[in-house]
Amino acid sequence: MRNKALPCLSLLATLALPAALAAPLSLVTAHDPPHNMQTDGRVVGLSTEKVEEMFKRAGVPYTLRFTPWPRAYQSAHDLPGHCAFSMARTKEREDQFQWVGPIAQMDWVLYARAEDKLAPRSLEDVRSALIGGSASDVITQWLVANKFRVDPTPTDSLNPAKLVANRFEYWAVSRQRGVSITAAAGMTGRIVPVLTFGHSDLYLGCHHDLSGDIVLKLNKALAEMRQDGTYERINARYTRWAPPPEAPAQ
């Protein structure tokens, strides 16, 4: 006679599977040196090192891939089992994600053409100016929400050339990203920071349905990293980080 208890036993066995056999979380990040970048096909960087160490300590399996930031953000927002970093935690985003961090920080900066010798003392000094920025960046979104005149582009890599071409007076971007993108464009020295006007803590932002137990484990692992000095040792490795030297003109 067929044992009717077998399906129940099978279900219980499935529920009792160890966490190590659970589907790994899909981590997604984007080029944003020195937080996240690719070197020889590997994803590295200040935030990446912290996230990988945090997952290792928490015993949470994961995969990691590199995409443009709008796609990374949308994956974490729309797809269960996905997380994106390094994400600014804002009031508007607060209830849309589960948060682990902070894993890093960034300054909000206005850049201008060096030859213009601009020296605004506050954002109100640039209220009438046109400001360039990346449409998917939290800094640009904040400026738009606060009624500044903004020229949004699909990607920040377009903005140094637009600034030099006088398409706008200022470029709003994080300090680290501004240094990296300006160097990559061969415009170091022609574009300079003129005003720091904000600050964001950066997090791992996960789909809102992620288990609270996993979020707790990851935040606990990060707290341990702070306590034993690992967090600051990783920061120290990037204190003197600079973009690669510009390639000589051909």
matplotlib code that plots the C-alpha trace (Angstrom):
import matplotlib.pyplot as plt

x = [0.0, 1.3, 2.6, 0.6, 3.2, 5.9, 4.9, 4.9, 8.3, 9.7, 8.4, 10.0, 13.3, 13.2, 12.5, 15.4, 18.0, 21.0, 21.4, 24.5, 22.3, 20.0, 20.0, 22.8, 22.0, 22.7, 24.9, 25.1, 27.4, 28.7, 31.9, 32.4, 36.1, 37.4, 34.3, 33.7, 35.8, 37.0, 40.7, 41.7, 38.1, 37.7, 35.4, 37.4, 37.3, 36.8, 33.1, 33.5, 36.1, 33.9, 30.8, 32.7, 34.2, 30.8, 29.2, 32.0, 31.7, 27.9, 28.1, 25.6, 26.3, 26.3, 27.2, 28.6, 28.4, 29.1, 26.5, 25.7, 24.3, 20.7, 20.4, 22.0, 19.6, 16.6, 17.6, 17.7, 14.4, 12.5, 14.0, 13.7, 17.1, 19.0, 21.1, 23.0, 25.9, 27.2, 23.7, 23.0, 20.3, 17.8, 14.4, 12.8, 14.4, 14.1, 11.0, 11.9, 15.0, 16.4, 19.7, 23.1, 25.7, 27.0, 29.8, 31.3, 30.7, 30.7, 30.8, 28.5, 30.6, 30.2, 33.0, 33.6, 36.1, 39.4, 39.7, 36.4, 37.7, 34.3, 34.0, 30.4, 29.9, 26.7, 24.2, 22.1, 24.9, 24.3, 20.5, 20.3, 23.1, 22.6, 24.1, 25.1, 24.6, 23.8, 20.1, 20.4, 22.6, 21.1, 22.9, 21.2, 17.8, 18.1, 19.0, 15.9, 13.7, 14.9, 14.1, 17.7, 18.2, 19.7, 20.8, 20.7, 22.7, 22.5, 26.0, 28.5, 31.2, 29.7, 29.8, 33.5, 33.3, 30.0, 31.3, 34.5, 32.3, 30.3, 27.1, 26.6, 28.4, 28.7, 28.8, 27.4, 29.0, 30.6, 34.2, 35.6, 33.7, 34.6, 38.3, 38.1, 36.0, 37.9, 41.2, 39.7, 38.6, 42.1, 40.9, 42.6, 43.5, 40.9, 38.0, 38.2, 36.0, 34.6, 32.0, 31.2, 27.5, 26.4, 27.3, 25.8, 26.4, 26.6, 24.9, 24.1, 20.5, 18.5, 15.1, 12.5, 11.4, 14.8, 14.7, 15.2, 17.4, 19.8, 19.9, 20.6, 23.4, 25.1, 24.8, 26.2, 29.1, 29.8, 29.7, 32.3, 34.5, 34.3, 35.1, 38.1, 39.6, 39.0, 36.7, 39.3, 42.2, 40.2, 39.7, 43.4, 44.3, 42.4, 43.5, 46.0, 44.0, 44.3, 43.0, 45.5, 47.8, 46.4, 47.5, 49.9, 48.4, 48.8]
y = [0.0, 3.5, 5.4, 8.7, 10.2, 10.3, 13.6, 15.3, 13.8, 15.0, 18.5, 18.5, 17.4, 20.2, 22.8, 21.4, 21.8, 23.7, 27.4, 26.5, 24.8, 27.9, 29.8, 32.4, 36.1, 37.9, 40.9, 43.6, 46.6, 49.2, 51.1, 53.7, 53.8, 53.4, 51.8, 49.3, 48.6, 45.9, 44.8, 41.9, 40.8, 40.8, 43.1, 44.9, 48.1, 49.5, 48.6, 45.3, 44.1, 44.9, 43.3, 40.1, 39.8, 40.5, 37.7, 35.3, 35.9, 35.7, 32.4, 33.7, 32.4, 34.9, 35.6, 39.0, 40.7, 44.0, 46.1, 49.7, 51.4, 51.9, 48.1, 47.3, 49.5, 48.2, 44.6, 45.1, 47.1, 44.6, 41.1, 39.0, 37.7, 40.7, 43.4, 46.3, 48.4, 51.0, 52.6, 55.9, 55.5, 58.3, 59.1, 58.4, 55.0, 54.0, 51.7, 50.3, 48.2, 46.2, 48.0, 46.6, 49.1, 51.7, 50.3, 53.6, 57.3, 59.9, 63.7, 65.6, 68.1, 70.7, 70.8, 73.7, 74.7, 75.8, 78.8, 80.3, 80.6, 80.1, 80.0, 79.5, 79.6, 77.6, 76.0, 79.2, 80.9, 78.5, 78.6, 80.2, 78.2, 75.1, 72.0, 68.8, 65.4, 61.7, 61.0, 57.9, 59.4, 60.3, 63.7, 64.7, 63.4, 65.5, 68.7, 68.1, 67.5, 70.8, 72.8, 73.4, 73.7, 70.4, 68.9, 65.1, 62.7, 58.9, 58.6, 60.8, 59.9, 62.4, 65.3, 66.4, 67.1, 68.9, 71.1, 72.0, 72.8, 75.2, 73.3, 74.0, 75.9, 73.1, 69.4, 67.7, 64.3, 62.5, 63.6, 60.1, 59.6, 63.1, 62.5, 59.1, 60.3, 63.5, 61.5, 59.0, 61.9, 63.4, 66.6, 66.6, 70.2, 71.6, 70.7, 71.3, 70.9, 74.2, 73.3, 70.4, 70.6, 67.2, 63.7, 60.2, 57.0, 54.1, 50.7, 47.4, 47.8, 44.5, 43.7, 44.5, 40.8, 39.6, 37.7, 39.9, 37.1, 37.5, 41.2, 40.8, 38.3, 40.7, 43.7, 41.8, 40.6, 44.2, 45.4, 42.7, 44.0, 47.5, 46.2, 44.1, 46.8, 45.1, 47.9, 50.6, 48.4, 48.1, 51.9, 52.5, 50.4, 52.9, 56.2, 56.9, 55.5, 57.4, 56.7, 55.0, 57.4, 58.8, 57.0, 59.1, 60.7, 58.6]
z = [0.0, -0.9, 2.1, 2.2, 4.6, 2.0, 0.4, 3.8, 4.6, 1.3, 2.0, 5.4, 4.0, 1.4, 4.1, 6.2, 3.4, 4.7, 3.8, 1.7, -0.8, -1.2, -4.5, -4.3, -4.3, -7.5, -6.8, -9.5, -9.6, -12.1, -13.0, -10.3, -9.3, -6.7, -5.3, -8.1, -11.2, -13.5, -13.6, -15.9, -16.0, -12.2, -10.3, -7.7, -5.6, -2.2, -1.9, -3.8, -1.3, 1.7, 0.1, -0.7, 2.8, 4.3, 2.3, 3.2, 6.9, 6.8, 4.9, 2.2, -1.3, -4.2, -7.8, -8.9, -12.3, -13.8, -15.8, -16.5, -13.3, -14.5, -15.2, -11.9, -10.0, -11.9, -11.2, -7.5, -7.6, -9.8, -9.4, -6.2, -5.1, -6.5, -4.8, -6.3, -4.9, -4.3, -3.8, -2.1, 0.6, 0.2, 1.7, -1.7, -1.9, 1.7, 1.5, -1.9, -0.8, 2.0, 3.1, 4.2, 5.1, 4.9, 2.9, 1.7, 1.4, -1.4, -1.6, -4.0, -6.0, -8.7, -11.3, -13.6, -16.4, -14.7, -17.1, -15.8, -12.3, -10.7, -6.9, -5.8, -2.0, -2.0, -4.3, -4.2, -6.1, -9.0, -8.9, -12.4, -14.0, -16.2, -14.5, -16.3, -14.7, -15.3, -15.4, -13.3, -10.6, -7.2, -7.3, -10.6, -9.3, -6.1, -8.1, -10.4, -7.4, -5.9, -9.0, -10.3, -14.0, -15.1, -18.4, -17.8, -20.0, -20.2, -18.8, -16.9, -19.4, -21.8, -19.4, -19.4, -23.1, -22.8, -20.0, -21.9, -24.9, -22.8, -23.1, -19.3, -16.6, -14.0, -13.8, -10.7, -9.8, -6.9, -6.2, -6.9, -10.2, -11.3, -10.9, -12.7, -15.6, -16.1, -16.2, -18.7, -20.9, -20.9, -19.2, -15.8, -15.0, -17.4, -15.2, -11.4, -8.4, -7.2, -4.5, -2.3, -1.5, -0.1, 1.1, 0.8, 2.6, 0.1, 0.7, -0.7, -1.8, -2.1, -3.4, -0.8, -0.5, 0.7, 3.9, 7.0, 8.4, 5.5, 5.9, 9.6, 9.0, 6.5, 8.6, 11.6, 9.5, 8.4, 12.1, 12.9, 10.1, 11.6, 15.0, 14.1, 11.8, 8.4, 7.2, 7.8, 6.4, 3.1, 3.1, 3.7, 0.6, -1.5, 0.2, -2.5, -5.4, -8.6, -12.1, -14.5, -16.3, -19.5, -22.6, -24.8, -27.9, -31.0]

ax = plt.figure().add_subplot(projection="3d")
ax.plot(x, y, z, "-o")
ax.set_aspect("equal")
plt.show()
